[in-house]
Amino acid sequence: MYDLIIIGAGPAGLSAAIHAKRFKLNFIVLERGMPGGQARVAHRIDNYPGFPNGVSGQELMDRFIEQAGSLGVEIIKCEAREVLETGGSFIIKTVTGGEFCSRAVLAATGLVPKKLSIERALYYPDPSSVSHAGKNILIIGGGDAAFDQAIAFSKMAGKVVIAMRSDKPCCTNRLYDEATSSGVDILTKIELEEAKKETKPDILIVNIGKLPDFSIFKCKNIFFAGDIAHPGVRHVAVAVGNGVTAVEEIIKNEGYFKDR
């Protein structure tokens, strides 16, 4: 049995893992996708301390992963299907039929995209994983993520257009200015079908928000960190603090590891 299982290897999960190593806990990290989470696809992160000129999400997460690896953090690629509590311990069942048992669980699973009833749409994709050179791209959404991805895709795409139903974007001024200077067009007060007819996109991307998903958690007494804990405040710096704080709470929580 493990002392702790961390579900998710994004900023919160990796920070928790690095901090957990300080306490010499017997733990693993479960990650269904690429370590680094959604932060990996950020074109540039401007508000993480120590990077006065900003840093790409991929570079920052690579540093997180490198540090975790140097400490011997074990990241297992698998997807958790169900988390149960029985007899004072937790059982994590995976989609492939495997099981892991631990005394504590920290969920840092992030958020899931809101989806539309349309075919062949991409949701918050990693630009490096999408063949888009010379293609026309339509991005639905008006927030930071939509503009950040528009900037990233504009480097190689033929044309990038952002379309939204609202009358103005809700992104930061820096993102707006960089997107427009990169040649990204912005359509406001427009419906999806009209935007598709006007732009005739080769690739349709939907970035209209994300929500927490607690469906796999069938019990109480689970610790949460990162976006799933604070879906309205999605910043790497917040996730890092959440991950460290969660491990501190687990260590200090009455009943955990008092026999160590």
For each residue, the residues with C-beta under 8 A, 3 or more apart:
1: 89 101 102 103
2: 5 26 27 28 100 101 102 103
3: 25 26 27 102 103 104 257
4: 20 25 26 27 102 103 104 105 106 247 250
5: 2 27 28 29 30 90 92 100 102 104 105 106
6: 9 13 16 17 20 27 28 29 30 105 106 108
7: 13 29 30 80 83 92 105 106 107 108 109
8: 12 13 29 30 31 37 107 108 109 110 226
9: 6 13 14 17 29 30 31 35 36 37 65 75 108
10: 13 14 35 36 37 38 39 61 108 110 226 227 239
11: 14 15 36 37 39 61 64 226 236 239 240 243
12: 8 15 16 108 225 226 227 229 239 240 242 243 246
13: 6 7 8 9 10 16 17 29 31 37 106 108 225 226 243
14: 9 10 11 17 18 29 35 36 61 64 65 67 68 73 243
15: 11 12 18 19 64 239 240 241 242 243 244
16: 6 12 13 19 20 106 108 225 243 244 246 247
17: 6 9 13 14 20 21 27 29 68 71 73 75 243
18: 14 15 21 22 64 67 68 71 73
19: 15 16 22 23 243 244 247 248
20: 4 6 16 17 23 25 27 247
21: 17 18 24 25 71 72 73
22: 18 19
23: 19 20 247 251
24: 21
25: 3 4 20 21 257
26: 2 3 4
27: 2 3 4 5 6 17 20 102
28: 2 5 6 74 75 76 100
29: 5 6 7 8 9 13 14 17 68 73 74 75 76
30: 5 6 7 8 9 75 76 78 79 80 92 94 100
31: 8 9 13 34 35 75 76 77 78
32: 77 78 79 80
33: 37
34: 31 37 40 126
35: 9 10 14 31 61 65 75
36: 9 10 11 14 39 40 57 58 61 62 64 65
37: 8 9 10 11 13 33 34 40 61 110
38: 10 41 42 110 111 124 227
39: 10 11 36 42 45 57 60 61 236 239
40: 34 36 37 57 58 61 126
41: 38 57 58 124 125 126 127 149 152
42: 38 39 45 56 57 58 148
43: 56 57 127 148 149 151 152
44: 54 55 56 57 148 151
45: 39 42 48 51 54 55 56 57 60 236
46: 54 174
47: 235 237
48: 45 51 55 60 236 237
49: 237
50:
51: 45 48 54 55 60
52:
53:
54: 44 45 46 51
55: 44 45 48 51 59 60
56: 42 43 44 45 59 60
57: 36 39 40 41 42 43 44 45 60 61 236
58: 36 40 41 42 61 62 128
59: 55 56 62 63
60: 39 45 48 51 55 56 57 63 64 236
61: 10 11 14 35 36 37 39 40 57 58 64 65
62: 36 58 59 65 66
63: 59 60 66 67
64: 11 14 15 18 36 60 61 67 68
65: 9 14 35 36 61 62 68 69
66: 62 63 69 70
67: 14 18 63 64 70 71
68: 14 17 18 29 64 65 71 73 75
69: 65 66 72 73
70: 66 67
71: 17 18 21 67 68
72: 21 69
73: 14 17 18 21 29 68 69
74: 28 29
75: 9 17 28 29 30 31 35 68
76: 28 29 30 31
77: 31 32
78: 30 31 32 94 95 96 98
79: 30 32 94 95 96
80: 7 30 32 83 92 93 94 95 109 216
81: 93 94 95 216
82: 92 93 216 218
83: 7 80 90 91 92 93 105 107 216 217 218 219 222
84: 90 91 92 93 218 219
85: 88 89 90 91 218 219 220 221
86: 89 90 91
87:
88: 85 103
89: 1 85 86 101 102 103
90: 5 83 84 85 86 101 102 103 104 105 219 222
91: 83 84 85 86 99 100 101
92: 5 7 30 80 82 83 84 99 100 101 102 105
93: 80 81 82 83 84 97 98 99
94: 30 78 79 80 81 97 98 99 100
95: 78 79 80 81
96: 78 79
97: 93 94
98: 78 93 94
99: 91 92 93 94
100: 2 5 28 30 91 92 94
101: 1 2 89 90 91 92
102: 1 2 3 4 5 27 89 90 92 105
103: 1 2 3 4 88 89 90 256 257
104: 3 4 5 90 223 250 253 256
105: 4 5 6 7 83 90 92 102 222 223
106: 4 5 6 7 13 16 222 223 224 225 243 246 247 250
107: 7 8 83 217 222 223 224 225 228
108: 6 7 8 9 10 12 13 16 224 225 226 228 239 242 243 246
109: 7 8 80 213 226 228
110: 8 10 37 38 210 226 227 228
111: 38 210 211 212 213 227 228 231 234
112: 210 211 212 213
113: 123 124 206 207 208 209 210
114: 208 209 210 211
115: 121 123 206
116: 121 140 192 206 208
117:
118: 121 192 204 206
119:
120: 204
121: 115 116 118 204 205 206
122: 125 130 203 204 205 206
123: 113 115 205 206 207
124: 38 41 113 145 149 205 207 210
125: 41 122 129 130 149 205
126: 34 40 41 129 130
127: 41 43 130 132 149 152 153
128: 58
129: 125 126
130: 122 125 126 127 153 203
131: 135
132: 127 135 137 153 156 157 202 203
133: 156 157
134: 156 157 158
135: 131 132 157 158 202 203
136: 157 158 159 160 161 199 200 201 202 203
137: 132 150 153 157 159 160 161 201 202 203 204 205
138: 161 163 195 196 199 201 203 204 205
139: 146 149 150 153 160 161 162 163 205 206 207
140: 116 146 162 163 164 192 195 204 205 206 207 208
141: 145 146 162 164 206 207 208 209
142: 146 162 164 166 168 169 170 171 188
143: 146 147 169 170 171 207 209
144: 147 148 171 172 175
145: 124 141 148 149 207
146: 139 140 141 142 143 149 150 162 164 171 207
147: 143 144 150 151 162 169 171 172 175 176 178 179 184
148: 42 43 44 144 145 151 152 175
149: 41 43 124 125 127 139 145 146 152 153 205 207
150: 137 139 146 147 153 154 160 162 179 182 184
151: 43 44 147 148 154 155 175 178 179 182 184
152: 41 43 127 148 149 155
153: 127 130 132 137 139 149 150 156 157 160 205
154: 150 151 157 160 179 182 183 184
155: 151 152 182
156: 132 133 134 153
157: 132 133 134 135 136 137 153 154 160
158: 134 135 136
159: 136 137 183 185 199
160: 136 137 139 150 153 154 157 182 183 184 185
161: 136 137 138 139 184 185 186 187 195 199 201
162: 139 140 141 142 146 147 150 169 179 184 185 186 187
163: 138 139 140 186 187 190 192 195 199
164: 140 141 142 146 169 186 187 188 189 190
165: 189 190 191
166: 142 169 170 188 189
167: 188 189
168: 142 188
169: 142 143 147 162 164 166 176 186 188
170: 142 143 166
171: 142 143 144 146 147 175 176 179
172: 144 147 175 176
173: 176 177
174: 46 177 178
175: 144 147 148 151 171 172 178 179
176: 147 169 171 172 173 179 180
177: 173 174 180 181
178: 147 151 174 175 181 182
179: 147 150 151 154 162 171 175 176 182 184 186
180: 176 177 183 184 186
181: 177 178
182: 150 151 154 155 160 178 179
183: 154 159 160 180
184: 147 150 151 154 160 161 162 179 180
185: 159 160 161 162
186: 161 162 163 164 169 179 180
187: 161 162 163 164 190 195 198 199
188: 142 164 166 167 168 169
189: 164 165 166 167
190: 163 164 165 187 194 195 198
191: 165 194 195
192: 116 118 140 163 195 196
193: 196 197
194: 190 191 197 198
195: 138 140 161 163 187 190 191 192 198 199
196: 138 192 193 199 200 201 204
197: 193 194 200
198: 187 190 194 195
199: 136 138 159 161 163 187 195 196
200: 136 196 197
201: 136 137 138 161 196 204
202: 132 135 136 137
203: 122 130 132 135 136 137 138
204: 118 120 121 122 137 138 140 196 201
205: 121 122 123 124 125 137 138 139 140 149 153
206: 113 115 116 118 121 122 123 139 140 141
207: 113 123 124 139 140 141 143 145 146 149
208: 113 114 116 140 141
209: 113 114 141 143
210: 110 111 112 113 114 124 227 231 234
211: 111 112 114 231
212: 111 112 227 228 231
213: 109 111 112 216 228
214: 217 228
215:
216: 80 81 82 83 213
217: 83 107 214 222
218: 82 83 84 85
219: 83 84 85 90 222
220: 85
221: 85
222: 83 90 105 106 107 217 219
223: 104 105 106 107 246 249 250
224: 106 107 108 228 229 246
225: 12 13 16 106 107 108 228 229 239 242 243 245 246
226: 8 10 11 12 13 108 109 110 229 230 238 239 242 243
227: 10 12 38 110 111 210 212 230 231 234 239
228: 107 108 109 110 111 212 213 214 224 225 231
229: 12 224 225 226 242
230: 226 227 233 234 238 242
231: 111 210 211 212 227 228 234
232:
233: 230 238
234: 111 210 227 230 231 238
235: 47 238 239
236: 11 39 45 48 57 60 239 240
237: 47 48 49 240 241
238: 226 230 233 234 235 241 242
239: 10 11 12 15 39 108 225 226 227 235 236 242 243
240: 11 12 15 236 237 243 244
241: 15 237 238 244 245
242: 12 15 108 225 226 229 230 238 239 245 246
243: 11 12 13 14 15 16 17 19 106 108 225 226 239 240 246 247
244: 15 16 19 240 241 247 248
245: 225 241 242 248 249
246: 12 16 106 108 223 224 225 242 243 249 250
247: 4 16 19 20 23 106 243 244 250 251
248: 19 244 245 251 252
249: 223 245 246 252 253
250: 4 104 106 223 246 247 253 256
251: 23 247 248 256 257
252: 248 249
253: 104 249 250 256
254: 258
255: 258
256: 103 104 250 251 253
257: 3 25 103 251 260
258: 254 255
259:
260: 257
